Structures are given as structure tokens and as C-alpha cells.
Amino acid sequence: MTSTRAETATALEGADLRHALQVAELWLEANREALNAINVYPVPDGDTGTNMLLTLRAANATLPESGGVGVISKALADAALLGARGNSGVILSQMLRGFADGLEGVETLGPAELRAALSTASDVAYGAVPEPVEGTMLTVMREAAAVAADADAALALDELLAVALEEAEASVERTPDLLPRLQEAGVVDAGGQGVAVVLAGLLYGVRGEALPEPPPAPTGAVDLGGVEHEGHGYCVEYIVQGQGLERAVLAAELSEAEGESVLVVGDPSALRVHVHMEDPGVALSKGAAHGGLQSVKVDNMQAQHETWAAGHEDAEDDDAPAPPVGLVAVVQGPGLTAHFRDLGVTRIVSGGATNNPSAGELLEAARRAGRDRVFILPNDSNVLLAAEQAAQQEPDLISVVPARTVAAGLAAALSFVPSEPPEALEVALGNAAAAARCVEVTRAVRDATADGVRVTAGDAIAILDGRLVARAEDVDDALLAGVARALESDDMLELATVYLGVDAPASAADRVPELLEDAHEDLEVEVYTGGQPHYPYLVSLE
């Protein structure tokens, strides 16, 4: 076939393949929200469609204007490798790499070449996943490739692609039979559906057909909208020193002055203060009325928010020499970012739920973080594969610590002693991450059943170490339920460190310690402002 793209396609030139890939991107974009809504857990990080779209978009952006299908697919795969985001995006990038491997040196794509390319796409993707799980996008790609391989040899290219698509769609419908968690949640696999969408887009492009109307917007889900940060104003921190200081009095004065995220801790001789205010001078004046101020720190949270929203790393001195051993953390929220920095993290990559960084961003951060060895803390299960893909590009430099939660990342960072031998340090970081317990409290974004818990959109829910353990009417009750479940399973836990998100109740800083300590008299509670989106409470238990 030539660039005229006749209705029945017999073969594709390089320009035709480029066009089909661009159409596939458009169709994936049209289906993005529908894919995002297919999520086993009703938490605000169902971003399979977004991650697959951004991965394919990054790959398509580099396609050359000329060259055969082998050249086009090689450029596609190379860019997808670094542009991959989230687990679904990483697996898609590996499928594209396998597709390119099957077309190496090929000028024109015909039915035989398509069969080979689909087969290698499946093989490479399976090989890239340490523990492949059936009932996922891997299964859908494999079954589509297998049916295409056995199809009638007389089929034209587009007819063969249509056969593969038909099987992919049927395979998607079978995913709940292979993966019990999908069946419990009443959904198909989102990544598998994404594979079918990409194949459909390719077929529309090959045939030169107009794209149909996109699927309707999902219903029964909470609209997250944009990430709303309370960070419009100033974050003020200081220590008040004096005699007979009254913590409750100063806290009340700051609250009455319209302070938010108020936290006052200490004893009658020294109080540590944290508060968010539109006018930092008011916060300082309130403290100075009680005693002398020390360690004053004022941060412009509007500037922090704008930096975060632009998708850039926090301000860092790129001209400063990198240390021999570095630590990279994926984190969002100014408070958590500052906490990771205090623990020795040399590079921060903005990311987490609904905001997964690409493998290329992680690779670039790692190259700037250390000269001899760099450890990456993904801090999110959906960032782990992208981090590992980055590490494959620099295996002698980068090691990935399997931290799947922020709590795991914090525990690992606490164990970071850069003077230790890298091999021993890698073991220590991994052990610390594995031992961490994490409770995450958020709102359900849709009706769902997961891990035996039935929730309705808008319910407060508690996630313990990646499993849904409780629902409640409000986030405080969900917090109590999640912590209680953690203590039931491990009676050695003594300290709960609670990080307040942007959606935490206004009085949470004062109320949370009392709530948890009243419920668990032997539990010590510390509260910090994390500033993370979507999750009012993140709790690290040790």
C-alpha cells in the first residue's frame, strides 16, 4: 500500500505506518478517560489511559519524516523507552520495542511482517516483566498475536489486523475470568483494553477511516478535577523559646488569625510552630508575643505550587557537583519534599498518584544525583517499572529500591548513609522499605468492591500496604480503622507518623494525635504537613 491508503490494505510504507500510529494516538486520547475509569481500586490514581497516551505521544513525537517501516518503528521504540510512564506505559513501550525488533531492516509492512511484529511485541513485553500475570495487557497482546499468526495466509494486511483486534477485544472480556480481583471489582483489565484501543486506532489509520465518536464519559465516579493546593500563601515555621509557654493558647491564636494546617508542639520552654497563612508577618507576630523566635523559615507556597504544576523538579543547583553516592525520590507535596531532602535525598522528581514521571525523567535525575552509584525511591507501585526501565539504561550507576509507598520510601531514606559501601547500602535500603507499614486515607472515586470491601463513590477509605481494608463516612474514621488494622497485624508498632495532605480537615494537626492516642494508649503519634494531593492522611508506622 502507498500513502493513498486504499480501503483494502496489502502493505504499508514507512509514511503509512507513521500515519497509522498518529491515528492510534488520537484514538487512545479519545478513550483516555474511559480507560482511566477502569481501576480495580477506587483510589484517585486510575491513570492507565493517561500513562499509555503519554507514552505513545512521546514515541510519536520523534518519528522521522522518511524511512521504511523498520526505521519508523525503531525510532518509535527508542523514544517510547524513555517516555514510558506508569506500569501500563512501560509495558506498552516494551510491546513497541518488540514490534520494532520484528521489523528490523524491513522496508514495507505486509501480512507476514505484521505477524512477526505482533509476536515479538508479545514476547518482549513478557520478558520485561519479572512476574507476568495473566488477565492483563500481556495476555491480550499474546492472544491477539497468536490468533493473527494462525489466521488465513490469504488475508490482506488490514484484514489480518482486524482479526488481531477482534481477538484482543474478546481477550479483554475474558480478563476477569483469569484475574479474580478484576471479577470482584466488576471490571476488565484497563491495560488490556488499552491494547485493544491502540490496535483499533492502527486499523482506522491503515484503512483511512474516520474515527467514530469516542465512548461516553464514565458515570458514577467522583470528578477529581485539577489538583487543588492550599499552597496559595506562605508556610511559616519557627521555634518560640520562653517560660510558661502554653501550646494550646498559641495554637488557638494562630487558628483565629485564619491560619491553616496549624501545628504547635513542644513544652513550656520551647514550642515548634508550623502554620500556613496569607500574611507571614501575622504568624510571626503571634509567636513573638509569647517569646523569642528561633529557626524562622518562611516559604512561598504559591511559588512551590506553580513549580509543581509545571511538572518541574524543585529548584536545585544543577551546577553543583554531584556527590559520589546519590538518592532520588519521587514525591509530591512541599512538606514531604522537604522531609525527603532533610533525610539526604539529592534529587526530587515530582510525581506520585495521577502524576507518574517518565523513565527518561528518572534517568536524567539519577545522572545528576550521584557520580558512582544512585538509588531511586519510586514511592509508588505505579512508578516502579519506570524506575527499573531507567535503571536498565545505566545499570552500573542506578539501583532501584522497591519502595511502593511513601512510607516505604521514608523508611529507606532514614537508612541512607552515603559513606557505606554501595552493596551494603542497597541491602539496607531494601530491607527498610520492605519493613515499612503504610496507611493511606483517601476518598473512593467510584463505586467498587475490592479486597472484600464494598465502597460507594465519595466514601472515605483506608488502604493498608496496598490493600483496601476499611470504608467510613469521614476521613478521621477511616484513619482510625486503617491504623487499627495495622496494629492488629503487628503489635510491635509503636510510632505513627501522620502526613497531612492538602485535603486534610482544617483542625487535623491538633485533633489527629488525640484521636489516635485515645484509641491506642501505647502509640506515639507525630504529625507533619505533607501537602500531598488526593490523600488527606498518609501514615508511616514503625
C-alpha positions in Angstrom: 0.0 0.0 0.0 1.1 3.6 -0.6 0.3 6.8 1.2 -3.1 6.9 -0.6 -4.2 4.2 1.9 -6.7 2.2 -0.2 -9.7 0.7 1.6 -8.1 -2.8 1.4 -4.5 -2.5 2.6 -2.0 -5.0 1.3 1.2 -3.4 2.6 2.4 -0.3 4.4 5.2 2.0 3.5 7.0 4.0 6.3 4.8 7.0 5.8 1.7 4.9 6.1 2.9 3.3 9.4 3.7 6.8 10.8 0.1 7.9 9.8 -1.4 4.8 11.4 0.5 5.4 14.7 -0.7 9.0 14.8 -4.3 7.9 14.3 -3.8 5.3 17.1 -2.6 8.2 19.4 -5.8 10.2 18.6 -8.0 7.2 19.3 -6.2 6.5 22.5 -6.6 10.1 23.5 -10.4 9.9 22.8 -10.5 6.8 25.1 -8.3 8.1 27.8 -10.9 8.9 30.4 -12.8 5.7 29.8 -9.6 3.7 30.4 -8.7 5.7 33.5 -12.1 4.8 35.0 -11.3 1.1 34.8 -9.5 0.7 38.0 -9.6 -2.2 40.5 -9.1 0.0 43.5 -11.4 3.1 43.7 -8.5 5.4 44.6 -7.5 8.6 42.7 -4.7 7.1 40.7 -6.6 5.3 37.9 -4.4 6.7 35.1 -3.9 3.8 32.8 -5.2 5.7 29.8 -3.2 8.8 30.6 0.0 6.8 31.0 -0.4 4.8 27.8 -1.3 8.0 25.9 1.7 10.0 27.2 3.9 7.1 26.3 2.7 6.7 22.8 2.6 10.5 22.3 6.3 10.7 23.4 7.2 8.0 20.9 5.3 9.5 18.0 6.9 12.9 18.6 10.2 11.6 17.3 9.1 9.8 14.2 11.2 10.7 11.2 9.6 12.1 8.0 11.1 9.5 5.8 12.4 5.9 6.0 11.0 2.4 5.8 8.8 0.7 8.5 11.9 -0.6 10.2 13.3 2.9 10.6 10.0 4.3 11.7 9.4 1.5 14.3 13.0 1.8 15.6 12.5 5.5 16.3 9.2 4.8 17.9 10.6 2.2 20.3 13.6 4.2 21.3 11.5 7.2 22.3 8.9 5.1 24.0 11.6 3.6 26.2 12.3 6.9 27.9 8.9 8.4 27.5 7.2 5.5 29.3 5.0 6.4 32.3 3.4 4.1 34.8 3.3 0.4 34.7 0.9 0.3 31.7 3.1 2.8 29.8 6.3 0.8 30.5 4.7 -2.4 29.3 3.4 -0.6 26.2 6.9 0.7 25.5 8.2 -2.9 25.7 5.5 -4.0 23.2 6.6 -1.2 20.9 10.2 -2.3 21.3 9.3 -5.9 20.4 7.2 -4.6 17.4 10.3 -2.8 16.2 12.5 -5.9 16.7 10.2 -7.8 14.5 10.5 -5.2 11.8 14.3 -4.6 11.9 15.6 -3.9 8.4 12.1 -4.1 6.9 11.1 -1.5 4.3 7.4 -2.5 3.7 5.0 -4.0 6.2 2.9 -6.8 4.8 0.8 -9.5 6.5 3.8 -11.8 7.1 5.8 -8.9 8.7 2.8 -7.9 10.8 2.5 -11.5 12.2 6.2 -11.5 13.1 6.0 -8.0 14.7 2.9 -8.8 16.8 4.6 -12.0 18.0 7.8 -10.3 19.1 5.8 -7.5 20.7 4.2 -10.1 23.0 7.5 -11.9 23.6 9.5 -8.9 24.6 6.8 -7.5 26.8 6.5 -10.8 28.7 10.3 -10.9 29.1 10.4 -7.4 30.5 8.0 -8.1 33.4 9.7 -10.0 36.3 6.5 -11.8 37.3 4.0 -11.8 34.4 0.3 -12.0 35.5 -2.3 -13.4 33.2 -5.5 -11.5 32.8 -3.6 -8.3 32.0 -2.4 -6.4 28.9 0.2 -9.1 28.4 -2.4 -11.7 27.9 -4.4 -9.6 25.5 -1.3 -8.9 23.3 -0.3 -12.6 23.4 -3.7 -13.9 22.4 -4.1 -11.3 19.7 -0.7 -12.2 18.3 -1.4 -15.9 18.4 -4.7 -15.7 16.5 -3.0 -13.4 13.9 -0.2 -16.0 13.5 -2.7 -18.7 12.8 -5.0 -16.7 10.6 -5.6 -17.4 6.9 -2.5 -16.6 4.9 -4.6 -15.1 2.1 -5.8 -12.2 4.4 -4.8 -8.7 3.4 -2.9 -6.6 5.9 -5.9 -4.7 7.2 -8.0 -7.9 7.4 -5.2 -9.5 9.5 -5.1 -6.5 11.7 -8.9 -6.7 12.1 -8.6 -10.4 13.2 -6.0 -9.4 15.8 -8.2 -6.6 17.0 -11.3 -8.9 17.3 -9.3 -11.4 19.4 -7.9 -8.6 21.5 -11.4 -7.3 22.3 -12.5 -10.9 23.1 -9.5 -11.4 25.3 -10.2 -8.2 27.2 -13.7 -9.6 28.1 -12.0 -12.7 29.4 -9.6 -11.0 31.7 -12.0 -11.1 34.8 -12.0 -14.9 34.4 -8.2 -15.0 34.7 -7.8 -12.4 37.5 -10.1 -12.7 40.5 -9.5 -9.1 41.6 -11.0 -7.9 38.3 -14.0 -10.1 38.8 -14.5 -8.9 42.3 -14.3 -5.3 41.2 -16.6 -5.9 38.2 -14.2 -4.5 35.6 -12.0 -5.7 32.8 -8.2 -5.0 32.7 -7.6 -1.4 31.8 -4.2 -2.0 30.2 -5.7 -4.9 28.1 -8.4 -2.5 27.0 -5.8 0.0 26.1 -4.0 -2.5 23.9 -7.3 -3.1 22.1 -7.8 0.6 21.7 -4.3 1.0 20.1 -4.9 -1.9 17.7 -8.3 -0.3 16.8 -6.6 3.1 16.2 -4.0 1.4 14.0 -6.7 -0.2 11.9 -8.6 3.1 11.5 -5.3 4.6 10.3 -4.5 1.8 7.9 -7.9 1.9 6.3 -8.1 5.6 6.2 -11.4 5.6 8.1 -12.7 8.5 10.2 -12.6 7.9 13.9 -16.0 7.2 15.4 -17.5 9.0 18.3 -15.5 8.4 21.5 -17.0 6.3 24.3 -19.2 8.3 26.7 -17.6 9.8 29.8 -17.7 7.3 32.7 -20.5 7.7 35.2 -20.7 7.0 38.9 -17.2 8.4 39.6 -16.0 11.4 41.5 -14.6 14.2 39.4 -11.2 14.9 40.7 -10.7 18.0 38.6 -7.4 19.7 39.0 -5.2 19.2 42.0 -6.2 22.0 44.4 -3.3 23.0 46.6 -3.8 25.0 49.7 -0.4 26.4 48.9 -1.5 29.9 48.0 0.2 31.9 50.7 3.1 31.2 53.0 4.3 28.2 55.0 5.7 29.6 58.3 7.8 27.6 60.7 9.7 28.7 63.8 10.6 27.9 67.4 9.3 30.0 70.3 11.6 30.0 73.4 10.4 31.3 76.8 9.0 30.4 80.2 5.5 29.0 80.9 4.6 28.8 77.2 1.1 27.5 76.5 0.8 25.4 73.4 -3.0 25.4 73.2 -3.1 29.2 73.6 -0.7 29.9 70.7 -2.4 27.3 68.5 -5.8 28.9 69.1 -4.4 32.4 68.3 -3.0 31.2 65.0 -6.3 29.5 64.1 -8.3 32.6 65.0 -6.0 34.6 62.7 -7.1 32.3 59.8 -4.1 30.1 59.9 -4.4 26.7 58.3 -2.6 23.4 58.9 -1.7 24.7 62.4 0.8 22.5 64.3 2.2 23.6 67.6 4.2 21.0 69.6 6.7 21.2 72.5 6.8 22.1 76.2 6.5 25.2 78.3 10.1 26.3 77.5 10.1 25.7 73.7 7.3 25.3 71.1 7.8 24.4 67.5 5.3 26.1 65.2 4.0 25.3 61.7 1.2 27.3 60.0 0.0 28.3 56.6 -1.1 32.0 56.3 -1.7 34.6 53.7 0.4 37.1 55.6 3.5 35.5 57.2 4.0 38.6 59.4 0.9 37.8 61.3 2.1 34.3 62.2 5.5 35.7 63.3 3.9 38.4 65.4 1.7 35.9 67.2 4.7 33.8 68.1 6.9 36.8 69.1 4.2 37.8 71.6 4.9 34.6 73.6 8.7 34.6 73.5 11.9 34.8 71.4 11.8 33.3 67.9 14.5 31.0 66.6 14.9 28.9 63.3 12.4 31.1 61.4 11.6 29.7 58.0 9.1 31.2 55.5 8.3 29.5 52.2 6.2 31.0 49.4 3.7 28.1 48.7 2.3 29.8 45.6 5.7 29.6 44.0 6.1 26.0 45.2 2.7 25.2 43.7 3.5 26.7 40.4 6.7 24.8 40.2 4.9 21.6 40.9 2.1 22.3 38.5 4.6 23.0 35.7 5.9 19.4 36.2 9.4 20.5 37.0 11.7 19.3 39.8 12.0 21.6 42.8 14.7 24.2 42.4 18.1 22.6 42.5 21.6 23.8 41.7 22.4 22.0 38.5 25.9 23.4 38.5 26.7 21.9 41.9 28.9 18.8 41.7 27.1 15.5 42.3 28.2 13.5 45.4 29.7 10.1 44.9 26.5 8.4 46.1 23.1 9.9 45.4 19.5 9.3 46.3 16.5 10.1 44.1 12.9 10.2 45.4 9.6 10.5 43.6 7.4 12.6 45.7 4.8 15.4 45.6 3.8 17.9 48.2 6.1 20.6 49.6 6.1 19.2 53.1 7.0 15.6 52.1 9.5 17.0 49.6 11.3 18.9 52.4 11.2 15.9 54.6 12.9 13.7 52.0 15.5 16.4 51.5 16.2 16.5 55.2 16.8 12.7 55.1 19.6 13.2 52.4 17.8 12.9 49.1 19.9 14.6 46.5 17.3 14.8 43.7 13.5 15.1 43.8 11.3 14.1 40.9 7.8 15.5 41.2 5.3 12.6 40.9 3.0 10.1 42.6 -0.7 9.4 42.3 -2.1 10.7 39.0 1.3 12.2 38.1 3.7 9.4 37.1 7.1 10.6 35.9 8.6 9.1 32.8 11.6 6.7 32.7 13.5 9.4 31.0 12.8 11.9 33.8 14.0 9.4 36.3 17.1 8.6 34.3 18.0 12.3 34.0 17.5 12.9 37.7 19.7 9.9 38.6 22.5 11.1 36.3 22.6 14.4 38.2 22.2 12.8 41.7 25.5 10.9 42.0 28.7 10.1 40.3 29.3 6.5 41.2 26.0 5.0 42.5 22.5 6.3 42.7 19.5 4.8 44.4 15.9 5.6 43.2 12.9 5.5 45.6 9.8 5.2 43.4 7.5 5.6 46.4 4.5 4.4 44.3 3.8 0.9 42.9 2.9 2.6 39.6 6.3 4.2 39.3 8.4 1.1 40.0 8.5 -0.2 36.4 9.5 3.1 35.0 12.3 3.4 37.6 13.5 -0.1 36.6 13.4 0.8 33.0 15.5 3.9 33.7 18.0 1.7 35.6 18.4 -0.6 32.6 19.9 2.3 30.7 22.6 2.8 33.3 22.9 -0.5 35.2 26.3 0.3 36.6 25.0 3.6 38.1 21.4 3.1 39.1 19.8 0.7 41.6 16.0 0.8 42.3 14.8 0.4 45.9 11.4 -1.4 45.7 9.6 1.3 47.7 5.9 1.0 46.7 4.6 3.6 49.2 5.8 7.0 50.6 6.2 5.3 54.0 8.5 2.7 52.5 10.5 5.5 50.8 10.8 7.4 54.0 11.9 4.3 55.9 14.6 3.7 53.2 15.7 7.3 53.3 16.2 7.1 57.0 18.7 4.2 56.4 20.6 6.2 53.8 24.2 6.5 54.9 26.2 7.5 51.7 29.5 6.7 53.3 28.5 3.0 53.5 29.6 0.6 50.7 27.0 0.7 47.9 26.3 -3.0 48.0 25.6 -2.9 51.8 23.6 0.3 51.4 21.4 -1.3 48.7 20.6 -4.2 51.1 19.9 -1.8 54.0 17.6 0.4 51.9 15.7 -2.6 50.5 15.2 -4.1 54.0 14.0 -0.8 55.4 11.5 -0.3 52.6 10.2 -3.9 53.0 9.6 -3.5 56.7 7.6 -0.2 56.4 3.9 -0.2 57.1 1.7 2.4 55.4 -1.9 3.5 55.8 -3.3 5.8 53.1 -6.6 7.5 53.5 -8.5 9.0 50.6 -11.9 9.2 49.0 -13.3 6.5 46.8 -13.6 7.8 43.2 -16.2 5.3 42.1 -18.4 2.5 43.4 -16.4 -0.7 43.7 -15.7 -3.8 45.6 -12.0 -4.7 46.3 -10.4 -7.0 48.9 -13.9 -7.8 50.1 -14.8 -4.2 51.0 -17.7 -2.6 49.2 -17.5 1.2 48.8 -19.5 3.9 47.2 -18.1 6.9 45.4 -17.2 9.6 47.9 -16.7 7.2 50.8 -13.6 7.7 53.0 -11.4 4.6 52.6 -8.2 3.3 54.2 -5.5 1.4 52.3 -3.1 -0.7 54.3 0.1 -1.7 52.5 -1.7 -1.6 49.2 -4.9 -3.4 50.3 -8.3 -1.8 50.9 -9.2 -2.5 54.5 -11.9 -0.1 55.5 -14.5 2.4 54.5 -16.1 5.1 56.6 -18.2 8.3 56.4 -15.3 10.6 57.1 -11.5 10.6 56.8 -10.9 10.6 60.5 -12.8 7.4 61.0 -11.0 5.8 58.0 -7.7 6.8 59.6 -8.7 5.2 62.9 -9.8 2.0 61.1 -6.7 1.7 59.0 -4.3 2.2 61.9 -6.3 -0.3 64.0 -5.9 -2.9 61.2 -2.2 -2.3 61.1 -1.8 -2.7 64.9 -3.9 -5.8 64.8 -1.5 -7.4 62.4 1.7 -6.2 64.1 1.6 -5.5 67.9 5.2 -4.3 67.8 4.4 -1.0 66.1 5.0 2.0 68.5 5.1 5.1 66.4 2.7 6.6 63.8 3.9 9.5 61.7 1.0 11.2 60.0 1.5 13.4 57.0 -1.4 15.8 56.3 -2.4 16.3 52.7 -4.0 19.4 51.1 -7.4 17.9 51.7 -6.9 17.2 55.4 -9.5 18.7 57.7 -8.5 22.2 59.0 -8.1 21.1 62.6 -6.4 17.8 61.8 -3.0 18.9 63.2 -4.5 19.2 66.7 -7.1 16.5 66.5 -5.2 13.6 65.0 -2.7 12.9 67.8 -5.6 12.9 70.3 -7.7 10.6 68.2 -5.0 8.0 67.7 -3.5 8.2 71.2 -7.0 7.9 72.8 -7.6 4.8 70.7 -4.2 3.3 71.3 -2.7 4.4 74.5 0.8 2.9 73.8 1.1 4.5 70.4 3.2 7.6 70.0 1.9 10.0 67.3 3.8 12.6 65.3 2.0 14.9 62.8 3.6 16.8 59.9 2.3 18.8 57.0 3.0 16.7 53.8 1.0 18.8 51.3 0.3 15.7 49.1 -2.7 15.8 46.8 -5.6 13.4 46.9 -4.6 11.7 50.2 -5.7 13.7 53.3 -3.6 11.3 55.5 -0.5 9.3 54.8 0.7 7.3 57.9 4.1 5.6 58.4 4.0 3.0 61.1 7.1 1.7 62.8 
